[in-house]
Amino acid sequence: MKTTISKQLFAKAQRYIPGGVNSPVRAFRSVGGQPLFIKRAKGSRLYDVDGNSFIDYVLSWGPMILGHAPATVIKAIARAAANGTSYGAPTELEVRLAQMIAEALPSMQQVRLVSSGTEAVMSAVRLARGYTKRDGILKFEGCYHGHSDYLLAKAGSGLATLGIPDCPGVPADFTKHTLTAPYNDIKTVQRLIQMHHRNLACVIVEPVAGNMGVVPPGSDFLHALRELTQAHGILLIFDEVITGFRVGYGGAQGLYGVAPDLTCLGKIIGGGLPVGAYGGRKELMQMIAPAGPVYQAGTLSGNPLAVTAGIETLKRLKTPGFYKKLDKLSARLADGLGEAAKRAGVPLTQTRVGSMLGAFFTRGPVVDYASAKQSDTQRYAKFFHAMLDRGVYFAPSQFEAAFLSAAHTPADVEKTLLAARAAFKSV
């Protein structure tokens, strides 16, 4: 595989950009080698600057559920751009998207649009503190909720990938209000809530963990969280930045039948453009300025291009049978990867929720961050490069999810499995 131009660009990038990338996991640090620079994308494929083509299962880390550059979304963005790219004033478009979100996720009676998932989570936590008049937060090891100071404790995503246990620059006074528990460990949650409930404003969780690889919730985990938080006046926040509109039109809360107090969204609701949102019961959201005293603002919040892309994307997701078809294709890929690994004698624990897939190079089971970290990351790195050489692009980290889109075809999946059979034999 030719990578001459990518190498040249990476050398130049390192002169002007820290580490040569604008988000750490892109740097290929955990898998070795240098990142590929992408020139364009269409459908299920990426095309790099050296002319290589890849079946893409990263999908910009999840947003591209329709595939890359879907015609209806691109045309809608072009129409919106012709009217101007930002106004800093209300638009009908943002009302329409907020309504679509509220109708899809009934727990979000009111919605505030922001510009990123990190901003959505930061704002939701501030609201929880303002509403409850408490400072404490309980989060789960390996769950990543953006890079705000008080949520980097034992986080997943890039911190898990790079092996960063604690982040310099985060004052101890910030994280002293953050408690952590193992994911899926309701007994530890019960103990921590019993000890600290008078100071706990919220429990925040990825309802399906997607930043330590894909770790589904246990059968009673989310329901137990709901009961415990309600019993002690603690707000439950679902971080559905990844799962929202990914595991179903109603998100993970619709899939598992658990209604949180606040929900954070991102990724898919922007159709590939920068966006975020948080929302919940009207009683809570009326605390947000200008309706209430909890301040949050943003120059580009409700940006007309991002909102337009989100509207067009959500329209497509409502097509009858959309998620059923995507689930069937995802199951074929997950099952096929598991079979290929077994034939090659490679220990692999396969996880999947809808079109979110995990493949841990360990015998498992994988139920939390500690068990996810038992994975053989060096073996994953070999597998990653073996697949890349065969034209398949998975995440450059053992601790990230793989995603499918409506643009992936059965032929894409079969080609991927053919490549995987050879790759597993080489690792």
BELDADA-V460880 format. One line per field, one symbol per residue. burial: 1 if it has 9 or more other C-alpha atoms within 8 Angstrom, else 0. A space follows every 50 residues. Layout:
BEGIN
burial=???
END
This chain:
BEGIN
burial=00000110111111001001100011111110011111001111111111 01111111100111111111001101100110001000000011011101 11001011111011111111111111111101011111111111110111 11111110111100000001000110111111111101110110001001 11111111111111111000110111011100011111111111111111 11111001011111111111111111111110011111100101000001 11111111111111001000011001101111111111011101011111 11111111111100011110110011101111111111001111111111 111111110001110110111011000
END
